[in-house]
Amino acid sequence: MQRDPRGLLLDGVEAAWHGQASLHFHRDDEGRTRHQGGATAPLKLQRAFPRADGRCELPLLHTAGGLVGGDRLSLEARLAPGSRALLTSVAAQKVYGSIGRSRRYPEGRWAVQELAFQLEENADLEWLPQELVLYADGLFEQRTQVVLAASASWLGAEVVRLGRTAAAETLGAGCWRSQLEIRRQACATAPERWELVDRLELGGTGLQGDHGLAGQPVFGSLVWAAPQPLAGEGLAALLAHCRANRQGLEGTMACGALEQGLVARYRGPSSTAARHWFTRIWARLRAERHLASPEMPRVWPFQEEPLQNSVMATDSDGGGTA
């Protein structure tokens, strides 16, 4: 009789959970953002940390220790006008192998994470979870929907490791999918416009091809939907600085402009390098908007200092491609 890593039966009994979290952020009379809401197992809300600029930093904990095929996590967050929040995770998310692990589902089952963010005027959300580790023969799909008011800002990043490479493990027959949709409403009476539809899949031949991961085990993606269009010269300078922030990091890194924002990609051997680059970009974007410099979330386990030299003004290019 086969069991998954949590001890639940895989044959004869469905070992699947659907954890949900619903959050509402609002700004109080003193300019601090507070949150209301709740979560169901295996999701748990941790203690929120108020930052000096009034931003609410809220960590989420997945108490099950990992996802198995059929598991589903749903997170919904609404930000009222002027509210600011940082959502992160307490630990790296693990997704266990699914293909060939069950007589009932020999083809495997997908673990799914659904994210829905709605931001009103002048709201600001940073979605910066820790990395995801997809074990050999695991199947994982993430669907993210973001709806923004005209002056709202959303920053999201994800880092995924395909296989436990420290144990010489590859993804095998597994697959990772991500679907990000961002819409913005110019005003209350205007129809929403699409800002970005980004669909990615890594598995099979895409793990080795030059247009995929080229044999590398780590992929990362960062997207910023800016609160206003960026001027031509200012945007060019911002992209140049973000590229310069690759200095000293291994891997291939590229960033480019969106119609209202930017997107950055990483592929390489090091999730640390991906996190460091994205953290530097995060600090760069805060500085670009004249906001308080970011502080490392208290639940992040970094022994290094990713924010070191994060907004250095240099014209040098730290390697990789543009």
Protein Blocks (a to p, Z undefined) as FASTA:
>chain_A
ZZdfkopafehpacdddddddddddddfkopacdedddddfbdcddddddfkopacdddd
dfkopacehiacdddddddehiacddddfbdcddddfehpafklmnopadddddddddde
hiacddddddddddehiacdddddddddfkbccdddddddehjfknopaekjaccddddd
ddddfbfkbccddfbdcddddehjllmmmklnnopabdcddddddfbdcdfklmmmmmmm
mmmmmgopacjddddddfbbcddddddjbfklmmmmmmmmmmmmmmmnopacddddfkbc
cfbdfkgoklcccfbdeejjZZ
